[in-house]
Amino acid sequence: MNYGPIKHFTDIEAWKLARELRIAVYKIIKKLPTEEKYDLVSQMRRAAISCPANIAEGYGRFHYSPC
C-alpha cells in the first residue's frame, strides 16, 4: 500500500477497493436468476456506483474547499 501524498482521488485506497467491489457486483449480477434480476439489478448497480462516486465527491469537497 502506498501511503504517500494523495494527489488525486484515484490514489485513495478506499476508492480502489470500491472500484473492485463495483466490478465484483457487476459479475454477480450476470449470475443472478432472471426472476431476481428485475428487483435487484438496478439497486445493486446504483449502490456499486455510489461507493466510489461518494469517495471521489468527498475528496473534491475536502481538497478544493476554501478553508
CHARMM internal coordinates of N, CA and C (Angstrom, degrees):
IC EDIT
DIST 1 N 1 CA 1.4520
DIST 1 CA 1 C 1.5197
ANGL 1 N 1 CA 1 C 109.76
DIST 1 C 2 N 1.2984
ANGL 1 CA 1 C 2 N 113.99
DIHE 1 N 1 CA 1 C 2 N 140.98
DIST 2 N 2 CA 1.4550
ANGL 1 C 2 N 2 CA 120.32
DIHE 1 CA 1 C 2 N 2 CA 179.81
DIST 2 CA 2 C 1.5262
ANGL 2 N 2 CA 2 C 108.72
DIHE 1 C 2 N 2 CA 2 C -100.21
DIST 2 C 3 N 1.3097
ANGL 2 CA 2 C 3 N 117.60
DIHE 2 N 2 CA 2 C 3 N 116.51
DIST 3 N 3 CA 1.4556
ANGL 2 C 3 N 3 CA 122.13
DIHE 2 CA 2 C 3 N 3 CA 179.64
DIST 3 CA 3 C 1.5268
ANGL 3 N 3 CA 3 C 111.69
DIHE 2 C 3 N 3 CA 3 C -107.06
DIST 3 C 4 N 1.3147
ANGL 3 CA 3 C 4 N 116.81
DIHE 3 N 3 CA 3 C 4 N 24.65
DIST 4 N 4 CA 1.4578
ANGL 3 C 4 N 4 CA 120.79
DIHE 3 CA 3 C 4 N 4 CA 178.60
DIST 4 CA 4 C 1.5171
ANGL 4 N 4 CA 4 C 110.62
DIHE 3 C 4 N 4 CA 4 C -75.50
DIST 4 C 5 N 1.3070
ANGL 4 CA 4 C 5 N 116.54
DIHE 4 N 4 CA 4 C 5 N -170.54
DIST 5 N 5 CA 1.4692
ANGL 4 C 5 N 5 CA 120.48
DIHE 4 CA 4 C 5 N 5 CA -178.90
DIST 5 CA 5 C 1.5263
ANGL 5 N 5 CA 5 C 111.19
DIHE 4 C 5 N 5 CA 5 C -63.05
DIST 5 C 6 N 1.3051
ANGL 5 CA 5 C 6 N 115.06
DIHE 5 N 5 CA 5 C 6 N 141.51
DIST 6 N 6 CA 1.4657
ANGL 5 C 6 N 6 CA 121.19
DIHE 5 CA 5 C 6 N 6 CA 179.26
DIST 6 CA 6 C 1.5215
ANGL 6 N 6 CA 6 C 107.59
DIHE 5 C 6 N 6 CA 6 C -94.16
DIST 6 C 7 N 1.3149
ANGL 6 CA 6 C 7 N 115.99
DIHE 6 N 6 CA 6 C 7 N 114.58
DIST 7 N 7 CA 1.4546
ANGL 6 C 7 N 7 CA 121.01
DIHE 6 CA 6 C 7 N 7 CA -178.25
DIST 7 CA 7 C 1.5228
ANGL 7 N 7 CA 7 C 112.08
DIHE 6 C 7 N 7 CA 7 C -100.59
DIST 7 C 8 N 1.3245
ANGL 7 CA 7 C 8 N 116.36
DIHE 7 N 7 CA 7 C 8 N -16.33
DIST 8 N 8 CA 1.4580
ANGL 7 C 8 N 8 CA 121.47
DIHE 7 CA 7 C 8 N 8 CA -178.21
DIST 8 CA 8 C 1.5242
ANGL 8 N 8 CA 8 C 107.55
DIHE 7 C 8 N 8 CA 8 C -153.83
DIST 8 C 9 N 1.3234
ANGL 8 CA 8 C 9 N 117.15
DIHE 8 N 8 CA 8 C 9 N 153.75
DIST 9 N 9 CA 1.4644
ANGL 8 C 9 N 9 CA 118.37
DIHE 8 CA 8 C 9 N 9 CA -177.93
DIST 9 CA 9 C 1.5204
ANGL 9 N 9 CA 9 C 112.53
DIHE 8 C 9 N 9 CA 9 C -61.55
DIST 9 C 10 N 1.3313
ANGL 9 CA 9 C 10 N 117.43
DIHE 9 N 9 CA 9 C 10 N -22.80
DIST 10 N 10 CA 1.4669
ANGL 9 C 10 N 10 CA 120.03
DIHE 9 CA 9 C 10 N 10 CA 178.59
DIST 10 CA 10 C 1.5216
ANGL 10 N 10 CA 10 C 111.99
DIHE 9 C 10 N 10 CA 10 C -70.93
DIST 10 C 11 N 1.3262
ANGL 10 CA 10 C 11 N 117.92
DIHE 10 N 10 CA 10 C 11 N -9.65
DIST 11 N 11 CA 1.4642
ANGL 10 C 11 N 11 CA 122.09
DIHE 10 CA 10 C 11 N 11 CA 175.88
DIST 11 CA 11 C 1.5334
ANGL 11 N 11 CA 11 C 111.88
DIHE 10 C 11 N 11 CA 11 C -84.11
DIST 11 C 12 N 1.3255
ANGL 11 CA 11 C 12 N 117.46
DIHE 11 N 11 CA 11 C 12 N -12.20
DIST 12 N 12 CA 1.4644
ANGL 11 C 12 N 12 CA 121.70
DIHE 11 CA 11 C 12 N 12 CA -176.46
DIST 12 CA 12 C 1.5211
ANGL 12 N 12 CA 12 C 108.94
DIHE 11 C 12 N 12 CA 12 C -77.10
DIST 12 C 13 N 1.3204
ANGL 12 CA 12 C 13 N 116.07
DIHE 12 N 12 CA 12 C 13 N 127.53
DIST 13 N 13 CA 1.4689
ANGL 12 C 13 N 13 CA 121.04
DIHE 12 CA 12 C 13 N 13 CA -177.56
DIST 13 CA 13 C 1.5284
ANGL 13 N 13 CA 13 C 111.60
DIHE 12 C 13 N 13 CA 13 C -61.42
DIST 13 C 14 N 1.3249
ANGL 13 CA 13 C 14 N 117.57
DIHE 13 N 13 CA 13 C 14 N -39.10
DIST 14 N 14 CA 1.4707
ANGL 13 C 14 N 14 CA 120.70
DIHE 13 CA 13 C 14 N 14 CA 179.22
DIST 14 CA 14 C 1.5298
ANGL 14 N 14 CA 14 C 110.79
DIHE 13 C 14 N 14 CA 14 C -62.42
DIST 14 C 15 N 1.3255
ANGL 14 CA 14 C 15 N 118.46
DIHE 14 N 14 CA 14 C 15 N -36.93
DIST 15 N 15 CA 1.4579
ANGL 14 C 15 N 15 CA 121.66
DIHE 14 CA 14 C 15 N 15 CA 178.06
DIST 15 CA 15 C 1.5243
ANGL 15 N 15 CA 15 C 109.91
DIHE 14 C 15 N 15 CA 15 C -65.53
DIST 15 C 16 N 1.3294
ANGL 15 CA 15 C 16 N 116.72
DIHE 15 N 15 CA 15 C 16 N -41.24
DIST 16 N 16 CA 1.4670
ANGL 15 C 16 N 16 CA 120.65
DIHE 15 CA 15 C 16 N 16 CA 178.94
DIST 16 CA 16 C 1.5290
ANGL 16 N 16 CA 16 C 110.39
DIHE 15 C 16 N 16 CA 16 C -62.67
DIST 16 C 17 N 1.3253
ANGL 16 CA 16 C 17 N 116.88
DIHE 16 N 16 CA 16 C 17 N -42.28
DIST 17 N 17 CA 1.4620
ANGL 16 C 17 N 17 CA 120.92
DIHE 16 CA 16 C 17 N 17 CA 179.21
DIST 17 CA 17 C 1.5281
ANGL 17 N 17 CA 17 C 111.02
DIHE 16 C 17 N 17 CA 17 C -67.64
DIST 17 C 18 N 1.3169
ANGL 17 CA 17 C 18 N 117.12
DIHE 17 N 17 CA 17 C 18 N -39.24
DIST 18 N 18 CA 1.4566
ANGL 17 C 18 N 18 CA 120.92
DIHE 17 CA 17 C 18 N 18 CA 178.24
DIST 18 CA 18 C 1.5230
ANGL 18 N 18 CA 18 C 110.75
DIHE 17 C 18 N 18 CA 18 C -64.06
DIST 18 C 19 N 1.3104
ANGL 18 CA 18 C 19 N 116.78
DIHE 18 N 18 CA 18 C 19 N -35.76
DIST 19 N 19 CA 1.4657
ANGL 18 C 19 N 19 CA 121.00
DIHE 18 CA 18 C 19 N 19 CA 177.02
DIST 19 CA 19 C 1.5287
ANGL 19 N 19 CA 19 C 110.67
DIHE 18 C 19 N 19 CA 19 C -66.46
DIST 19 C 20 N 1.3242
ANGL 19 CA 19 C 20 N 116.56
DIHE 19 N 19 CA 19 C 20 N -40.89
DIST 20 N 20 CA 1.4670
ANGL 19 C 20 N 20 CA 120.34
DIHE 19 CA 19 C 20 N 20 CA 175.75
DIST 20 CA 20 C 1.5269
ANGL 20 N 20 CA 20 C 110.73
DIHE 19 C 20 N 20 CA 20 C -63.74
DIST 20 C 21 N 1.3333
ANGL 20 CA 20 C 21 N 116.28
DIHE 20 N 20 CA 20 C 21 N -39.11
DIST 21 N 21 CA 1.4606
ANGL 20 C 21 N 21 CA 120.72
DIHE 20 CA 20 C 21 N 21 CA 177.31
DIST 21 CA 21 C 1.5271
ANGL 21 N 21 CA 21 C 110.49
DIHE 20 C 21 N 21 CA 21 C -60.98
DIST 21 C 22 N 1.3263
ANGL 21 CA 21 C 22 N 116.26
DIHE 21 N 21 CA 21 C 22 N -43.26
DIST 22 N 22 CA 1.4671
ANGL 21 C 22 N 22 CA 120.59
DIHE 21 CA 21 C 22 N 22 CA 179.35
DIST 22 CA 22 C 1.5198
ANGL 22 N 22 CA 22 C 110.70
DIHE 21 C 22 N 22 CA 22 C -59.02
DIST 22 C 23 N 1.3162
ANGL 22 CA 22 C 23 N 116.88
DIHE 22 N 22 CA 22 C 23 N -43.82
DIST 23 N 23 CA 1.4623
ANGL 22 C 23 N 23 CA 121.10
DIHE 22 CA 22 C 23 N 23 CA 179.77
DIST 23 CA 23 C 1.5316
ANGL 23 N 23 CA 23 C 110.03
DIHE 22 C 23 N 23 CA 23 C -64.24
DIST 23 C 24 N 1.3219
ANGL 23 CA 23 C 24 N 116.99
DIHE 23 N 23 CA 23 C 24 N -41.97
DIST 24 N 24 CA 1.4635
ANGL 23 C 24 N 24 CA 121.36
DIHE 23 CA 23 C 24 N 24 CA 179.23
DIST 24 CA 24 C 1.5379
ANGL 24 N 24 CA 24 C 110.76
DIHE 23 C 24 N 24 CA 24 C -63.76
DIST 24 C 25 N 1.3201
ANGL 24 CA 24 C 25 N 117.13
DIHE 24 N 24 CA 24 C 25 N -41.75
DIST 25 N 25 CA 1.4617
ANGL 24 C 25 N 25 CA 120.94
DIHE 24 CA 24 C 25 N 25 CA 179.29
DIST 25 CA 25 C 1.5195
ANGL 25 N 25 CA 25 C 110.09
DIHE 24 C 25 N 25 CA 25 C -62.34
DIST 25 C 26 N 1.3226
ANGL 25 CA 25 C 26 N 117.90
DIHE 25 N 25 CA 25 C 26 N -42.53
DIST 26 N 26 CA 1.4576
ANGL 25 C 26 N 26 CA 120.77
DIHE 25 CA 25 C 26 N 26 CA 179.13
DIST 26 CA 26 C 1.5327
ANGL 26 N 26 CA 26 C 111.24
DIHE 25 C 26 N 26 CA 26 C -62.88
DIST 26 C 27 N 1.3294
ANGL 26 CA 26 C 27 N 117.07
DIHE 26 N 26 CA 26 C 27 N -35.48
DIST 27 N 27 CA 1.4693
ANGL 26 C 27 N 27 CA 120.15
DIHE 26 CA 26 C 27 N 27 CA 177.28
DIST 27 CA 27 C 1.5273
ANGL 27 N 27 CA 27 C 110.61
DIHE 26 C 27 N 27 CA 27 C -68.51
DIST 27 C 28 N 1.3300
ANGL 27 CA 27 C 28 N 116.80
DIHE 27 N 27 CA 27 C 28 N -39.42
DIST 28 N 28 CA 1.4628
ANGL 27 C 28 N 28 CA 121.13
DIHE 27 CA 27 C 28 N 28 CA 178.72
DIST 28 CA 28 C 1.5258
ANGL 28 N 28 CA 28 C 110.37
DIHE 27 C 28 N 28 CA 28 C -65.37
DIST 28 C 29 N 1.3267
ANGL 28 CA 28 C 29 N 116.39
DIHE 28 N 28 CA 28 C 29 N -40.69
DIST 29 N 29 CA 1.4613
ANGL 28 C 29 N 29 CA 121.05
DIHE 28 CA 28 C 29 N 29 CA -179.73
DIST 29 CA 29 C 1.5276
ANGL 29 N 29 CA 29 C 110.62
DIHE 28 C 29 N 29 CA 29 C -56.66
DIST 29 C 30 N 1.3097
ANGL 29 CA 29 C 30 N 117.27
DIHE 29 N 29 CA 29 C 30 N -40.16
DIST 30 N 30 CA 1.4673
ANGL 29 C 30 N 30 CA 121.21
DIHE 29 CA 29 C 30 N 30 CA -179.68
DIST 30 CA 30 C 1.5241
ANGL 30 N 30 CA 30 C 111.90
DIHE 29 C 30 N 30 CA 30 C -62.51
DIST 30 C 31 N 1.3313
ANGL 30 CA 30 C 31 N 117.68
DIHE 30 N 30 CA 30 C 31 N -25.88
DIST 31 N 31 CA 1.4569
ANGL 30 C 31 N 31 CA 121.96
DIHE 30 CA 30 C 31 N 31 CA -176.62
DIST 31 CA 31 C 1.5304
ANGL 31 N 31 CA 31 C 113.43
DIHE 30 C 31 N 31 CA 31 C -92.86
DIST 31 C 32 N 1.3175
ANGL 31 CA 31 C 32 N 117.77
DIHE 31 N 31 CA 31 C 32 N -6.53
DIST 32 N 32 CA 1.4669
ANGL 31 C 32 N 32 CA 120.62
DIHE 31 CA 31 C 32 N 32 CA -178.56
DIST 32 CA 32 C 1.5269
ANGL 32 N 32 CA 32 C 111.04
DIHE 31 C 32 N 32 CA 32 C -67.26
DIST 32 C 33 N 1.3208
ANGL 32 CA 32 C 33 N 116.75
DIHE 32 N 32 CA 32 C 33 N 145.56
DIST 33 N 33 CA 1.4653
ANGL 32 C 33 N 33 CA 119.61
DIHE 32 CA 32 C 33 N 33 CA 173.68
DIST 33 CA 33 C 1.5272
ANGL 33 N 33 CA 33 C 110.11
DIHE 32 C 33 N 33 CA 33 C -63.01
DIST 33 C 34 N 1.3044
ANGL 33 CA 33 C 34 N 116.48
DIHE 33 N 33 CA 33 C 34 N 150.42
DIST 34 N 34 CA 1.4677
ANGL 33 C 34 N 34 CA 121.28
DIHE 33 CA 33 C 34 N 34 CA -176.09
DIST 34 CA 34 C 1.5190
ANGL 34 N 34 CA 34 C 112.38
DIHE 33 C 34 N 34 CA 34 C -54.71
DIST 34 C 35 N 1.3235
ANGL 34 CA 34 C 35 N 117.92
DIHE 34 N 34 CA 34 C 35 N -42.10
DIST 35 N 35 CA 1.4679
ANGL 34 C 35 N 35 CA 120.30
DIHE 34 CA 34 C 35 N 35 CA -177.38
DIST 35 CA 35 C 1.5288
ANGL 35 N 35 CA 35 C 112.18
DIHE 34 C 35 N 35 CA 35 C -66.32
DIST 35 C 36 N 1.3207
ANGL 35 CA 35 C 36 N 118.47
DIHE 35 N 35 CA 35 C 36 N -23.62
DIST 36 N 36 CA 1.4634
ANGL 35 C 36 N 36 CA 122.20
DIHE 35 CA 35 C 36 N 36 CA 178.12
DIST 36 CA 36 C 1.5278
ANGL 36 N 36 CA 36 C 111.61
DIHE 35 C 36 N 36 CA 36 C -84.18
DIST 36 C 37 N 1.2989
ANGL 36 CA 36 C 37 N 116.87
DIHE 36 N 36 CA 36 C 37 N -27.39
DIST 37 N 37 CA 1.4607
ANGL 36 C 37 N 37 CA 120.42
DIHE 36 CA 36 C 37 N 37 CA -174.16
DIST 37 CA 37 C 1.5230
ANGL 37 N 37 CA 37 C 113.08
DIHE 36 C 37 N 37 CA 37 C -60.47
DIST 37 C 38 N 1.3070
ANGL 37 CA 37 C 38 N 117.36
DIHE 37 N 37 CA 37 C 38 N -39.87
DIST 38 N 38 CA 1.4586
ANGL 37 C 38 N 38 CA 119.57
DIHE 37 CA 37 C 38 N 38 CA -174.54
DIST 38 CA 38 C 1.5244
ANGL 38 N 38 CA 38 C 112.16
DIHE 37 C 38 N 38 CA 38 C -64.64
DIST 38 C 39 N 1.3043
ANGL 38 CA 38 C 39 N 117.13
DIHE 38 N 38 CA 38 C 39 N -34.63
DIST 39 N 39 CA 1.4612
ANGL 38 C 39 N 39 CA 120.23
DIHE 38 CA 38 C 39 N 39 CA -177.90
DIST 39 CA 39 C 1.5240
ANGL 39 N 39 CA 39 C 113.44
DIHE 38 C 39 N 39 CA 39 C -86.23
DIST 39 C 40 N 1.3093
ANGL 39 CA 39 C 40 N 117.88
DIHE 39 N 39 CA 39 C 40 N -32.89
DIST 40 N 40 CA 1.4598
ANGL 39 C 40 N 40 CA 120.77
DIHE 39 CA 39 C 40 N 40 CA -169.21
DIST 40 CA 40 C 1.5234
ANGL 40 N 40 CA 40 C 115.79
DIHE 39 C 40 N 40 CA 40 C -104.75
DIST 40 C 41 N 1.3167
ANGL 40 CA 40 C 41 N 117.82
DIHE 40 N 40 CA 40 C 41 N -31.37
DIST 41 N 41 CA 1.4581
ANGL 40 C 41 N 41 CA 120.51
DIHE 40 CA 40 C 41 N 41 CA -169.08
DIST 41 CA 41 C 1.5218
ANGL 41 N 41 CA 41 C 112.72
DIHE 40 C 41 N 41 CA 41 C -58.24
DIST 41 C 42 N 1.2968
ANGL 41 CA 41 C 42 N 117.73
DIHE 41 N 41 CA 41 C 42 N -49.36
DIST 42 N 42 CA 1.4619
ANGL 41 C 42 N 42 CA 120.62
DIHE 41 CA 41 C 42 N 42 CA -177.22
DIST 42 CA 42 C 1.5307
ANGL 42 N 42 CA 42 C 111.16
DIHE 41 C 42 N 42 CA 42 C -60.58
DIST 42 C 43 N 1.3175
ANGL 42 CA 42 C 43 N 115.85
DIHE 42 N 42 CA 42 C 43 N -45.36
DIST 43 N 43 CA 1.4650
ANGL 42 C 43 N 43 CA 120.11
DIHE 42 CA 42 C 43 N 43 CA -179.46
DIST 43 CA 43 C 1.5264
ANGL 43 N 43 CA 43 C 111.28
DIHE 42 C 43 N 43 CA 43 C -66.02
DIST 43 C 44 N 1.3213
ANGL 43 CA 43 C 44 N 117.13
DIHE 43 N 43 CA 43 C 44 N -41.16
DIST 44 N 44 CA 1.4643
ANGL 43 C 44 N 44 CA 120.62
DIHE 43 CA 43 C 44 N 44 CA 179.81
DIST 44 CA 44 C 1.5248
ANGL 44 N 44 CA 44 C 111.00
DIHE 43 C 44 N 44 CA 44 C -65.03
DIST 44 C 45 N 1.3254
ANGL 44 CA 44 C 45 N 117.26
DIHE 44 N 44 CA 44 C 45 N -41.26
DIST 45 N 45 CA 1.4755
ANGL 44 C 45 N 45 CA 120.49
DIHE 44 CA 44 C 45 N 45 CA 178.83
DIST 45 CA 45 C 1.5240
ANGL 45 N 45 CA 45 C 111.01
DIHE 44 C 45 N 45 CA 45 C -63.96
DIST 45 C 46 N 1.3208
ANGL 45 CA 45 C 46 N 116.46
DIHE 45 N 45 CA 45 C 46 N -45.47
DIST 46 N 46 CA 1.4708
ANGL 45 C 46 N 46 CA 119.55
DIHE 45 CA 45 C 46 N 46 CA -179.63
DIST 46 CA 46 C 1.5217
ANGL 46 N 46 CA 46 C 111.07
DIHE 45 C 46 N 46 CA 46 C -61.69
DIST 46 C 47 N 1.3282
ANGL 46 CA 46 C 47 N 116.68
DIHE 46 N 46 CA 46 C 47 N -41.97
DIST 47 N 47 CA 1.4645
ANGL 46 C 47 N 47 CA 120.56
DIHE 46 CA 46 C 47 N 47 CA -179.98
DIST 47 CA 47 C 1.5289
ANGL 47 N 47 CA 47 C 110.82
DIHE 46 C 47 N 47 CA 47 C -65.93
DIST 47 C 48 N 1.3313
ANGL 47 CA 47 C 48 N 117.02
DIHE 47 N 47 CA 47 C 48 N -42.04
DIST 48 N 48 CA 1.4594
ANGL 47 C 48 N 48 CA 121.04
DIHE 47 CA 47 C 48 N 48 CA -178.63
DIST 48 CA 48 C 1.5306
ANGL 48 N 48 CA 48 C 111.51
DIHE 47 C 48 N 48 CA 48 C -66.62
DIST 48 C 49 N 1.3075
ANGL 48 CA 48 C 49 N 116.85
DIHE 48 N 48 CA 48 C 49 N -35.94
DIST 49 N 49 CA 1.4700
ANGL 48 C 49 N 49 CA 121.07
DIHE 48 CA 48 C 49 N 49 CA 178.34
DIST 49 CA 49 C 1.5256
ANGL 49 N 49 CA 49 C 110.32
DIHE 48 C 49 N 49 CA 49 C -74.67
DIST 49 C 50 N 1.3306
ANGL 49 CA 49 C 50 N 116.16
DIHE 49 N 49 CA 49 C 50 N -34.37
DIST 50 N 50 CA 1.4607
ANGL 49 C 50 N 50 CA 121.65
DIHE 49 CA 49 C 50 N 50 CA -176.67
DIST 50 CA 50 C 1.5268
ANGL 50 N 50 CA 50 C 112.93
DIHE 49 C 50 N 50 CA 50 C -62.53
DIST 50 C 51 N 1.3182
ANGL 50 CA 50 C 51 N 117.37
DIHE 50 N 50 CA 50 C 51 N -37.68
DIST 51 N 51 CA 1.4753
ANGL 50 C 51 N 51 CA 120.55
DIHE 50 CA 50 C 51 N 51 CA -176.13
DIST 51 CA 51 C 1.5251
ANGL 51 N 51 CA 51 C 112.51
DIHE 50 C 51 N 51 CA 51 C -58.51
DIST 51 C 52 N 1.3297
ANGL 51 CA 51 C 52 N 120.01
DIHE 51 N 51 CA 51 C 52 N -60.41
DIST 52 N 52 CA 1.4717
ANGL 51 C 52 N 52 CA 118.68
DIHE 51 CA 51 C 52 N 52 CA -179.96
DIST 52 CA 52 C 1.5298
ANGL 52 N 52 CA 52 C 112.25
DIHE 51 C 52 N 52 CA 52 C -66.42
DIST 52 C 53 N 1.3302
ANGL 52 CA 52 C 53 N 116.92
DIHE 52 N 52 CA 52 C 53 N -31.50
DIST 53 N 53 CA 1.4627
ANGL 52 C 53 N 53 CA 119.61
DIHE 52 CA 52 C 53 N 53 CA 179.58
DIST 53 CA 53 C 1.5303
ANGL 53 N 53 CA 53 C 111.37
DIHE 52 C 53 N 53 CA 53 C -65.15
DIST 53 C 54 N 1.3298
ANGL 53 CA 53 C 54 N 116.67
DIHE 53 N 53 CA 53 C 54 N -40.80
DIST 54 N 54 CA 1.4654
ANGL 53 C 54 N 54 CA 120.11
DIHE 53 CA 53 C 54 N 54 CA 179.11
DIST 54 CA 54 C 1.5236
ANGL 54 N 54 CA 54 C 111.66
DIHE 53 C 54 N 54 CA 54 C -66.49
DIST 54 C 55 N 1.3138
ANGL 54 CA 54 C 55 N 117.23
DIHE 54 N 54 CA 54 C 55 N -36.91
DIST 55 N 55 CA 1.4694
ANGL 54 C 55 N 55 CA 120.69
DIHE 54 CA 54 C 55 N 55 CA 177.66
DIST 55 CA 55 C 1.5257
ANGL 55 N 55 CA 55 C 109.50
DIHE 54 C 55 N 55 CA 55 C -64.57
DIST 55 C 56 N 1.3292
ANGL 55 CA 55 C 56 N 116.61
DIHE 55 N 55 CA 55 C 56 N -45.06
DIST 56 N 56 CA 1.4638
ANGL 55 C 56 N 56 CA 120.68
DIHE 55 CA 55 C 56 N 56 CA 178.87
DIST 56 CA 56 C 1.5281
ANGL 56 N 56 CA 56 C 111.28
DIHE 55 C 56 N 56 CA 56 C -62.79
DIST 56 C 57 N 1.3226
ANGL 56 CA 56 C 57 N 116.40
DIHE 56 N 56 CA 56 C 57 N -42.06
DIST 57 N 57 CA 1.4640
ANGL 56 C 57 N 57 CA 120.14
DIHE 56 CA 56 C 57 N 57 CA 178.88
DIST 57 CA 57 C 1.5253
ANGL 57 N 57 CA 57 C 111.26
DIHE 56 C 57 N 57 CA 57 C -64.02
DIST 57 C 58 N 1.3235
ANGL 57 CA 57 C 58 N 116.40
DIHE 57 N 57 CA 57 C 58 N -43.42
DIST 58 N 58 CA 1.4579
ANGL 57 C 58 N 58 CA 120.21
DIHE 57 CA 57 C 58 N 58 CA 178.39
DIST 58 CA 58 C 1.5143
ANGL 58 N 58 CA 58 C 112.13
DIHE 57 C 58 N 58 CA 58 C -62.31
DIST 58 C 59 N 1.3223
ANGL 58 CA 58 C 59 N 116.26
DIHE 58 N 58 CA 58 C 59 N -39.90
DIST 59 N 59 CA 1.4623
ANGL 58 C 59 N 59 CA 120.27
DIHE 58 CA 58 C 59 N 59 CA 177.25
DIST 59 CA 59 C 1.5240
ANGL 59 N 59 CA 59 C 109.71
DIHE 58 C 59 N 59 CA 59 C -61.67
DIST 59 C 60 N 1.3140
ANGL 59 CA 59 C 60 N 116.08
DIHE 59 N 59 CA 59 C 60 N -44.74
DIST 60 N 60 CA 1.4689
ANGL 59 C 60 N 60 CA 120.43
DIHE 59 CA 59 C 60 N 60 CA -179.66
DIST 60 CA 60 C 1.5160
ANGL 60 N 60 CA 60 C 112.08
DIHE 59 C 60 N 60 CA 60 C -61.09
DIST 60 C 61 N 1.3127
ANGL 60 CA 60 C 61 N 116.99
DIHE 60 N 60 CA 60 C 61 N -41.82
DIST 61 N 61 CA 1.4611
ANGL 60 C 61 N 61 CA 120.59
DIHE 60 CA 60 C 61 N 61 CA 179.81
DIST 61 CA 61 C 1.5202
ANGL 61 N 61 CA 61 C 111.36
DIHE 60 C 61 N 61 CA 61 C -67.18
DIST 61 C 62 N 1.3233
ANGL 61 CA 61 C 62 N 116.55
DIHE 61 N 61 CA 61 C 62 N -40.52
DIST 62 N 62 CA 1.4676
ANGL 61 C 62 N 62 CA 120.81
DIHE 61 CA 61 C 62 N 62 CA -179.51
DIST 62 CA 62 C 1.5235
ANGL 62 N 62 CA 62 C 110.59
DIHE 61 C 62 N 62 CA 62 C -72.41
DIST 62 C 63 N 1.3093
ANGL 62 CA 62 C 63 N 116.13
DIHE 62 N 62 CA 62 C 63 N -46.95
DIST 63 N 63 CA 1.4673
ANGL 62 C 63 N 63 CA 121.14
DIHE 62 CA 62 C 63 N 63 CA -172.80
DIST 63 CA 63 C 1.5251
ANGL 63 N 63 CA 63 C 111.86
DIHE 62 C 63 N 63 CA 63 C -70.21
DIST 63 C 64 N 1.3025
ANGL 63 CA 63 C 64 N 116.87
DIHE 63 N 63 CA 63 C 64 N -36.51
DIST 64 N 64 CA 1.4627
ANGL 63 C 64 N 64 CA 120.07
DIHE 63 CA 63 C 64 N 64 CA -174.91
DIST 64 CA 64 C 1.5208
ANGL 64 N 64 CA 64 C 113.91
DIHE 63 C 64 N 64 CA 64 C -105.10
DIST 64 C 65 N 1.3273
ANGL 64 CA 64 C 65 N 117.22
DIHE 64 N 64 CA 64 C 65 N 11.79
DIST 65 N 65 CA 1.4689
ANGL 64 C 65 N 65 CA 119.08
DIHE 64 CA 64 C 65 N 65 CA 179.05
DIST 65 CA 65 C 1.5340
ANGL 65 N 65 CA 65 C 109.53
DIHE 64 C 65 N 65 CA 65 C -71.94
DIST 65 C 66 N 1.3289
ANGL 65 CA 65 C 66 N 117.20
DIHE 65 N 65 CA 65 C 66 N 147.60
DIST 66 N 66 CA 1.4685
ANGL 65 C 66 N 66 CA 120.60
DIHE 65 CA 65 C 66 N 66 CA -176.68
DIST 66 CA 66 C 1.5123
ANGL 66 N 66 CA 66 C 114.10
DIHE 65 C 66 N 66 CA 66 C -73.09
DIST 66 C 67 N 1.3251
ANGL 66 CA 66 C 67 N 119.14
DIHE 66 N 66 CA 66 C 67 N -4.66
DIST 67 N 67 CA 1.4656
ANGL 66 C 67 N 67 CA 121.64
DIHE 66 CA 66 C 67 N 67 CA -177.56
DIST 67 CA 67 C 1.5091
ANGL 67 N 67 CA 67 C 111.85
DIHE 66 C 67 N 67 CA 67 C -71.88
END
COOR INIT
IC SEED 1 N 1 CA 1 C
IC BUILD
